[in-house]
Amino acid sequence: MNIDYYGISDIGPVRKENQDCCSACKLYDNAYLFIVCDGMGGNNGGKTASSVASKEFRVKIEEGLSKLAEEGKIPRKAQRSIPRCMADALLYANRAVYDMASENVMLSGMGTTLVAMLAIDDKAYIINVGDSRAYVAENNAILQITKDHSYVQYLVDTGKITEDEAKNHPNKNIITRSVGVMENVKPDIFRMSLNKNQTILLCSDGLSNYVNDDALLQCLSSDTQIESKVKILVEQAKLGGGSDNITALIIQYER
């Protein structure tokens, strides 16, 4: 199994601190983990929340996979346990951030989004809380895999506004679920097959709010090197009026 990947977390042109967090690593011969978090909570709160959530999520994933691994790989027979492993890791990360915020008044109320992908053999397991997203570009089309946990998405779901109205809604930054704000949180988990014709993007809303789907598809589908694709997307977000931290992590599967 071989996967090509590259990610950048950029402070952006306006913010004084980068509260996003991005990580990628190979855990086993056939298992890779990718994480993007977007923190919130003022001063050091958001930065702390995103870094703690990312770290603790990975720690728990590693612990869970270690119980399944055989001869340096995750066997196919064990892969039915992966969604539970990811859910447990998310709850573990949530509790770590929540407890830290409860113990330090300076960090009170901090939280973070989280979107992560665990790739094992030719399968991908994606988990998310908040409005950081996962996309897949394939066959000249782009699909948003995750669904935002946000007030604006709620308005769309209930028919109060259209998808087009949602793109420029003034309350677009209000999320309805986050890691660490409450004692418990419910993630969404998705499973998909991987093939070499796909390009997968994990990103914070600092990218998705300022680069539309057509521009995302054009970049992700191009023949450009993966590192250049990431840099292009970050620059497009800045040129599009980006006023937030910008994180983009691109993954391409090669058999």
C-alpha positions as semicolon CSV with decimal commas, in nm:
position;residue;x (nm);y (nm);z (nm)
1;M;0,000;0,000;0,000
2;N;0,130;0,343;-0,088
3;I;-0,028;0,680;-0,019
4;D;0,099;1,020;-0,126
5;Y;0,001;1,308;0,097
6;Y;0,089;1,664;0,186
7;G;-0,063;1,924;0,417
8;I;-0,020;2,285;0,521
9;S;-0,167;2,481;0,811
10;D;-0,126;2,853;0,739
11;I;-0,197;3,141;0,977
12;G;-0,364;3,336;0,696
13;P;-0,340;3,710;0,626
14;V;-0,545;3,840;0,920
15;R;-0,521;3,628;1,236
16;K;-0,241;3,679;1,489
17;E;-0,226;3,311;1,584
18;N;-0,278;2,985;1,399
19;Q;-0,537;2,782;1,590
20;D;-0,562;2,512;1,322
21;C;-0,374;2,184;1,352
22;C;-0,282;1,936;1,080
23;S;-0,110;1,597;1,107
24;A;-0,045;1,291;0,893
25;C;0,141;0,971;0,968
26;K;0,193;0,608;0,870
27;L;0,092;0,378;1,156
28;Y;0,133;0,034;0,995
29;D;0,234;-0,103;0,658
30;N;-0,128;-0,073;0,546
31;A;-0,261;0,204;0,773
32;Y;-0,229;0,583;0,756
33;L;-0,392;0,848;0,977
34;F;-0,477;1,205;0,873
35;I;-0,620;1,474;1,105
36;V;-0,733;1,837;1,067
37;C;-0,858;2,043;1,363
38;D;-0,976;2,405;1,381
39;G;-0,967;2,544;1,734
40;M;-1,176;2,813;1,896
41;G;-1,170;2,981;2,232
42;G;-0,973;3,306;2,230
43;N;-0,609;3,371;2,316
44;N;-0,441;3,032;2,356
45;G;-0,766;2,837;2,399
46;G;-0,825;2,748;2,036
47;K;-0,464;2,655;1,971
48;T;-0,457;2,438;2,282
49;A;-0,787;2,268;2,198
50;S;-0,686;2,176;1,843
51;S;-0,340;2,048;1,936
52;V;-0,466;1,848;2,236
53;A;-0,754;1,697;2,039
54;S;-0,527;1,597;1,751
55;K;-0,267;1,444;1,982
56;E;-0,511;1,255;2,203
57;F;-0,714;1,131;1,907
58;R;-0,399;0,985;1,755
59;V;-0,291;0,830;2,087
60;K;-0,622;0,649;2,122
61;I;-0,623;0,537;1,757
62;E;-0,275;0,393;1,802
63;E;-0,386;0,216;2,118
64;G;-0,694;0,071;1,949
65;L;-0,506;-0,043;1,638
66;S;-0,232;-0,205;1,845
67;K;-0,492;-0,453;1,970
68;L;-0,589;-0,542;1,613
69;A;-0,250;-0,549;1,439
70;E;-0,083;-0,868;1,321
71;E;0,267;-0,881;1,172
72;G;0,287;-0,507;1,116
73;K;-0,051;-0,476;0,948
74;I;-0,420;-0,437;1,028
75;P;-0,586;-0,759;0,899
76;R;-0,902;-0,730;0,693
77;K;-1,093;-0,941;0,944
78;A;-1,033;-0,673;1,208
79;Q;-1,150;-0,380;0,999
80;R;-1,510;-0,409;1,113
81;S;-1,382;-0,277;1,447
82;I;-1,242;0,044;1,295
83;P;-1,555;0,266;1,325
84;R;-1,579;0,185;1,697
85;C;-1,208;0,249;1,737
86;M;-1,246;0,592;1,577
87;A;-1,554;0,681;1,782
88;D;-1,372;0,585;2,103
89;A;-1,074;0,796;2,002
90;L;-1,297;1,096;1,935
91;L;-1,467;1,065;2,273
92;Y;-1,125;1,029;2,440
93;A;-1,002;1,347;2,269
94;N;-1,324;1,527;2,361
95;R;-1,282;1,439;2,727
96;A;-0,917;1,547;2,727
97;V;-1,003;1,893;2,593
98;Y;-1,309;1,925;2,818
99;D;-1,117;1,833;3,132
100;M;-0,835;2,075;3,050
101;A;-1,083;2,358;2,994
102;S;-1,263;2,273;3,320
103;E;-0,938;2,286;3,518
104;N;-0,804;2,614;3,377
105;V;-1,021;2,925;3,378
106;M;-0,802;3,077;3,105
107;L;-0,905;2,792;2,874
108;S;-1,272;2,783;2,973
109;G;-1,505;2,726;2,680
110;M;-1,237;2,622;2,435
111;G;-1,314;2,363;2,171
112;T;-1,221;2,248;1,825
113;T;-1,355;2,088;1,512
114;L;-1,202;1,760;1,401
115;V;-1,205;1,573;1,073
116;A;-0,987;1,265;1,039
117;M;-0,934;0,984;0,793
118;L;-0,791;0,642;0,867
119;A;-0,686;0,467;0,546
120;I;-0,642;0,090;0,568
121;D;-0,568;-0,108;0,252
122;D;-0,821;0,018;-0,003
123;K;-1,074;0,152;0,250
124;A;-1,104;0,493;0,415
125;Y;-1,284;0,563;0,741
126;I;-1,366;0,930;0,798
127;I;-1,491;1,091;1,120
128;N;-1,593;1,451;1,182
129;V;-1,729;1,692;1,439
130;G;-1,793;2,056;1,345
131;D;-1,744;2,220;1,007
132;S;-1,400;2,106;0,899
133;R;-1,460;1,898;0,590
134;A;-1,358;1,598;0,381
135;Y;-1,400;1,607;0,003
136;V;-1,327;1,354;-0,270
137;A;-1,256;1,453;-0,630
138;E;-1,311;1,183;-0,891
139;N;-1,428;1,156;-1,254
140;N;-1,444;1,535;-1,299
141;A;-1,674;1,575;-0,999
142;I;-1,626;1,676;-0,638
143;L;-1,826;1,540;-0,345
144;Q;-1,834;1,669;0,011
145;I;-1,815;1,352;0,219
146;T;-1,881;1,509;0,558
147;K;-2,176;1,722;0,660
148;D;-2,123;2,038;0,861
149;H;-2,246;2,049;1,217
150;S;-2,344;2,413;1,192
151;Y;-2,636;2,648;1,239
152;V;-2,640;2,733;0,869
153;Q;-2,649;2,364;0,774
154;Y;-2,945;2,326;1,011
155;L;-3,122;2,610;0,828
156;V;-3,056;2,434;0,496
157;D;-3,174;2,097;0,631
158;T;-3,499;2,249;0,760
159;G;-3,566;2,433;0,435
160;K;-3,532;2,781;0,581
161;I;-3,255;2,882;0,340
162;T;-3,109;2,741;0,018
163;E;-2,760;2,603;-0,039
164;D;-2,673;2,919;-0,231
165;E;-2,795;3,142;0,052
166;A;-2,591;2,938;0,297
167;K;-2,265;3,025;0,120
168;N;-2,278;3,389;0,232
169;H;-2,493;3,364;0,544
170;P;-2,380;3,600;0,827
171;N;-2,397;3,319;1,086
172;K;-2,187;3,077;0,885
173;N;-1,927;3,053;1,161
174;I;-2,167;2,915;1,425
175;I;-2,115;2,542;1,478
176;T;-2,354;2,314;1,664
177;R;-2,106;2,043;1,763
178;S;-1,743;2,069;1,868
179;V;-1,478;1,869;2,047
180;G;-1,426;1,962;2,411
181;V;-1,709;2,206;2,482
182;M;-1,944;1,946;2,631
183;E;-1,871;1,629;2,827
184;N;-1,990;1,418;2,534
185;V;-2,021;1,471;2,161
186;K;-2,160;1,262;1,877
187;P;-1,941;1,228;1,566
188;D;-2,040;1,124;1,217
189;I;-1,846;0,834;1,064
190;F;-1,824;0,749;0,693
191;R;-1,668;0,456;0,506
192;M;-1,558;0,463;0,145
193;S;-1,346;0,262;-0,097
194;L;-1,019;0,405;-0,224
195;N;-0,889;0,398;-0,578
196;K;-0,603;0,565;-0,760
197;N;-0,833;0,797;-0,956
198;Q;-0,940;0,981;-0,642
199;T;-0,797;1,281;-0,463
200;I;-0,915;1,340;-0,107
201;L;-0,903;1,675;0,071
202;L;-0,934;1,739;0,443
203;C;-0,962;2,108;0,529
204;S;-1,068;2,369;0,781
205;D;-1,338;2,624;0,699
206;G;-1,063;2,879;0,639
207;L;-1,027;2,703;0,304
208;S;-1,380;2,587;0,224
209;N;-1,533;2,929;0,301
210;Y;-1,314;3,105;0,046
211;V;-1,254;2,851;-0,232
212;N;-1,566;2,726;-0,412
213;D;-1,627;2,371;-0,529
214;D;-1,539;2,446;-0,892
215;A;-1,200;2,585;-0,794
216;L;-1,141;2,294;-0,557
217;L;-1,220;2,045;-0,832
218;Q;-1,002;2,219;-1,087
219;C;-0,703;2,213;-0,853
220;L;-0,754;1,862;-0,715
221;S;-0,807;1,715;-1,063
222;S;-0,502;1,879;-1,219
223;D;-0,177;1,699;-1,302
224;T;0,013;1,925;-1,063
225;Q;0,232;1,773;-0,793
226;I;0,043;1,718;-0,469
227;E;0,257;1,968;-0,274
228;S;0,185;2,235;-0,533
229;K;-0,188;2,161;-0,519
230;V;-0,195;2,230;-0,145
231;K;-0,002;2,554;-0,185
232;I;-0,230;2,667;-0,467
233;L;-0,542;2,608;-0,255
234;V;-0,398;2,800;0,039
235;E;-0,310;3,093;-0,186
236;Q;-0,656;3,085;-0,345
237;A;-0,813;3,110;0,001
238;K;-0,599;3,413;0,077
239;L;-0,682;3,578;-0,254
240;G;-1,050;3,500;-0,199
241;G;-1,055;3,721;0,107
242;G;-0,952;3,463;0,362
243;S;-0,978;3,609;0,712
244;D;-0,914;3,284;0,899
245;N;-0,643;3,025;0,947
246;I;-0,620;2,797;0,643
247;T;-0,551;2,424;0,652
248;A;-0,545;2,186;0,357
249;L;-0,436;1,821;0,358
250;I;-0,446;1,627;0,030
251;I;-0,431;1,247;0,009
252;Q;-0,386;1,037;-0,304
253;Y;-0,405;0,658;-0,290
254;E;-0,174;0,447;-0,501
255;R;-0,219;0,070;-0,513
